[in-house]
Amino acid sequence: MRTLARRVLIPGLTALALAATGCSSTPHAGAADPAAPATLSPSADGTSQQLDVAAAPQGTPTPAAVARADGKGRTEKSALKVASYDKASGRAVIAKAPQGSGSSPAPGKSPSKAPGASPEADKPVAVGDVIASAPAPGAPAGLLAKVTEVVGKTDKGTEVKTASTTLAAVLGDDKADGKVPVDPSAVTVEPLMKGVTFSWAKGQGLTFGPEGAKLPLGNLRLDVNAAVDTAPGAPASAGASVSGFVQLAPQVEFAYDGSPGGGAGPRGAFLGMSGDWSSQWKLQGRAAASTGAPKRIPFAKLHSSPVIQVGPVPVVVNLDLTCYIQVEADGSVTLEVQQDVKGDFKIGGSYAAGKGWTPVSASNVQSTPVRASVTAAGRVKGALGAEASVGLYGAVGVTADFAPYLRGEADLKATASSDGKTSVNGAWALYGGFDLSGNLQLQLSLFGTPLFERRIPLGTLNREWALSTGQVGR
């Protein structure tokens, strides 16, 4: 009696939708160029202001915001800039911003509290002033600092010593809540292997990359075509590889609810990232057996430091994304499978006074029809995912790992006897799913909230659904 390999085709499947939670992020329809921040209006309590949240204007220098230590509780859009900063010593040089960047009226508090870029907006800083700056020389992630000493004048401006501070020192008792799409043209990409291409599309018909013209506005896309380790002894026709793309439209979500009278910290806060996600990928061949943890292959790193304008205050958000392929196999099954995944995601941290920080993670995913074939017995799992982090002024606040995956199992055998009779017995199963996990970090205290002693896990959100199963026997 001899054993023969038999290939079983898994039929096309209808679309499956999975709601991971009762809440999902808002779909993103497109990213136009940022509009000017809206005029501020008093909040319902009559004391604080409702600050607009928008992308900082592009193409012009963003002047620093200064909270003056004059007892009047004012934060103003100044006519100053950070000319240089030395992180090791905390020393900074403060100078006049280029003419025109801070001379026009700017969104800030009401005229009675802060006149925007007022006649005194370019006065030298004093001890106790708080400076919030967009990226500057020596401070690529921006600067949020309190002046502790005025050292003196230099040929480049006023040199000061600074210490770290919080957003509560500049936002005070005001309120803010908004979402800002990330400009895909401002995202830097570092390919980590051959076969990776990057594309994006934004307003005014601007596109980049081979797929740019096909993308919805505000989307970026990474295409990858990479070989993975093939099982020893596998024929050349069973060479393992992963190909496909990841497409997303990320946006920053920011909220702040200041304490009345500018207390020690806010009543509430939120920082997170959300957006639409789609991927199409194909795993084929006989992957090498995994030893220990599943093999993760990063194929590109993305970074962006968008500046969002919260009233008069430039808030620098740092976003990092590492896209990866992960394959887990026993080295015996040859698989050819293609899957489309579409949905959205939201990760972040939410703060409420008296309750502390609470993790937020949500995803709404749909899996479209799958084409697959399985040969021989074995198990394999493949994922095309992303590790993401979002923070403020260079400090990581939230990390998350979002990994849509496909998992297959097969136990298929064909036998033939000397009299010519054959039989096939076995079973196969194919599953789709995703994992979402991560942590809140200590650096979220930049909001002015109390420190927490350890990382707070987002909790592992895992959903899996059967795509197809079956028995073979005759």
Secondary structure as the mmCIF struct_conf table of DSSP 4:
data_model
#
loop_
_struct_conf.conf_type_id
_struct_conf.id
_struct_conf.beg_label_comp_id
_struct_conf.beg_label_asym_id
_struct_conf.beg_label_seq_id
_struct_conf.end_label_comp_id
_struct_conf.end_label_asym_id
_struct_conf.end_label_seq_id
STRN STRN1 ARG A 2 LEU A 4
STRN STRN2 ARG A 7 ILE A 10
HELX_LH_PP_P HELX_LH_PP_P1 PRO A 11 GLY A 12
STRN STRN3 LEU A 16 ALA A 19
BEND BEND1 ALA A 20 GLY A 22
HELX_LH_PP_P HELX_LH_PP_P2 SER A 25 PRO A 27
HELX_LH_PP_P HELX_LH_PP_P3 ALA A 32 LEU A 40
STRN STRN4 SER A 41 PRO A 42
TURN_TY1_P TURN_TY1_P1 ALA A 44 ASP A 45
BEND BEND2 GLY A 46 SER A 48
STRN STRN5 GLN A 49 LEU A 51
STRN STRN6 VAL A 53 ALA A 55
HELX_LH_PP_P HELX_LH_PP_P4 ALA A 56 PRO A 57
BEND BEND3 GLN A 58 THR A 60
HELX_LH_PP_P HELX_LH_PP_P5 PRO A 63 ALA A 64
STRN STRN7 ALA A 65 ALA A 67
BEND BEND4 ALA A 69 LYS A 72
STRN STRN8 THR A 75 LYS A 77
BEND BEND5 ALA A 79 ALA A 79
STRN STRN9 LEU A 80 ASP A 86
TURN_TY1_P TURN_TY1_P2 LYS A 87 GLY A 90
STRN STRN10 ARG A 91 LYS A 96
HELX_LH_PP_P HELX_LH_PP_P6 ALA A 97 PRO A 98
TURN_TY1_P TURN_TY1_P3 GLN A 99 GLY A 100
BEND BEND6 SER A 101 SER A 104
BEND BEND7 PRO A 107 PRO A 107
BEND BEND8 LYS A 109 LYS A 109
TURN_TY1_P TURN_TY1_P4 PRO A 111 LYS A 113
BEND BEND9 GLY A 116 ALA A 117
TURN_TY1_P TURN_TY1_P5 PRO A 119 ASP A 122
BEND BEND10 LYS A 123 LYS A 123
HELX_LH_PP_P HELX_LH_PP_P7 PRO A 124 VAL A 125
TURN_TY1_P TURN_TY1_P6 VAL A 127 GLY A 128
STRN STRN11 VAL A 130 SER A 133
BEND BEND11 ALA A 134 PRO A 135
STRN STRN12 ALA A 136 ALA A 136
TURN_TY1_P TURN_TY1_P7 PRO A 137 GLY A 138
STRN STRN13 ALA A 139 ALA A 139
TURN_TY1_P TURN_TY1_P8 PRO A 140 ALA A 141
STRN STRN14 LEU A 143 THR A 154
TURN_TY1_P TURN_TY1_P9 ASP A 155 LYS A 156
STRN STRN15 GLY A 157 SER A 164
TURN_TY1_P TURN_TY1_P10 LEU A 167 LEU A 167
HELX_RH_AL_P HELX_RH_AL_P1 ALA A 168 LEU A 171
TURN_TY1_P TURN_TY1_P11 GLY A 172 ASP A 173
STRN STRN16 LYS A 175 PRO A 181
HELX_RH_3T_P HELX_RH_3T_P1 PRO A 184 ALA A 186
STRN STRN17 THR A 188 PRO A 191
BEND BEND12 MET A 193 MET A 193
TURN_TY1_P TURN_TY1_P12 LYS A 194 GLY A 195
STRN STRN18 VAL A 196 ALA A 201
BEND BEND13 GLY A 203 GLY A 203
TURN_TY1_P TURN_TY1_P13 GLN A 204 GLY A 205
STRN STRN19 THR A 207 PHE A 208
BEND BEND14 GLY A 209 GLY A 209
TURN_TY1_P TURN_TY1_P14 PRO A 210 GLU A 211
HELX_RH_3T_P HELX_RH_3T_P2 GLY A 212 LYS A 214
BEND BEND15 LEU A 215 LEU A 215
HELX_LH_PP_P HELX_LH_PP_P8 PRO A 216 PRO A 216
TURN_TY1_P TURN_TY1_P15 LEU A 217 GLY A 218
STRN STRN20 LEU A 220 ALA A 227
HELX_LH_PP_P HELX_LH_PP_P9 ASP A 229 ASP A 229
STRN STRN21 THR A 230 THR A 230
HELX_LH_PP_P HELX_LH_PP_P10 ALA A 231 ALA A 231
TURN_TY1_P TURN_TY1_P16 PRO A 232 GLY A 233
HELX_RH_3T_P HELX_RH_3T_P3 ALA A 236 ALA A 238
STRN STRN22 SER A 241 ASP A 257
HELX_LH_PP_P HELX_LH_PP_P11 GLY A 258 SER A 259
TURN_TY1_P TURN_TY1_P17 PRO A 260 GLY A 261
BEND BEND16 GLY A 262 GLY A 262
BEND BEND17 ALA A 264 GLY A 265
BEND BEND18 ARG A 267 ARG A 267
STRN STRN23 GLY A 268 GLY A 285
STRN STRN24 ALA A 287 ALA A 287
HELX_LH_PP_P HELX_LH_PP_P12 ALA A 288 SER A 290
BEND BEND19 GLY A 292 ALA A 293
HELX_LH_PP_P HELX_LH_PP_P13 PRO A 294 PRO A 294
STRN STRN25 LYS A 295 SER A 304
HELX_LH_PP_P HELX_LH_PP_P14 PRO A 306 PRO A 306
STRN STRN26 VAL A 307 VAL A 310
TURN_TY1_P TURN_TY1_P18 GLY A 311 PRO A 312
STRN STRN27 VAL A 313 ALA A 329
BEND BEND20 GLY A 331 GLY A 331
STRN STRN28 THR A 334 ALA A 352
TURN_TY1_P TURN_TY1_P19 ALA A 353 LYS A 355
STRN STRN29 GLY A 356 SER A 367
STRN STRN30 ARG A 371 THR A 375
BEND BEND21 ALA A 376 ALA A 377
STRN STRN31 GLY A 378 LEU A 392
TURN_TY1_P TURN_TY1_P20 TYR A 393 GLY A 394
STRN STRN32 ALA A 395 ALA A 416
TURN_TY1_P TURN_TY1_P21 SER A 418 ASP A 419
BEND BEND22 GLY A 420 GLY A 420
STRN STRN33 THR A 422 LEU A 440
HELX_RH_3T_P HELX_RH_3T_P4 LEU A 442 PHE A 447
BEND BEND23 GLY A 448 GLY A 448
HELX_LH_PP_P HELX_LH_PP_P15 THR A 449 LEU A 451
BEND BEND24 GLU A 453 ARG A 454
STRN STRN34 ILE A 456 PRO A 457
STRN STRN35 LEU A 461 GLY A 473
#
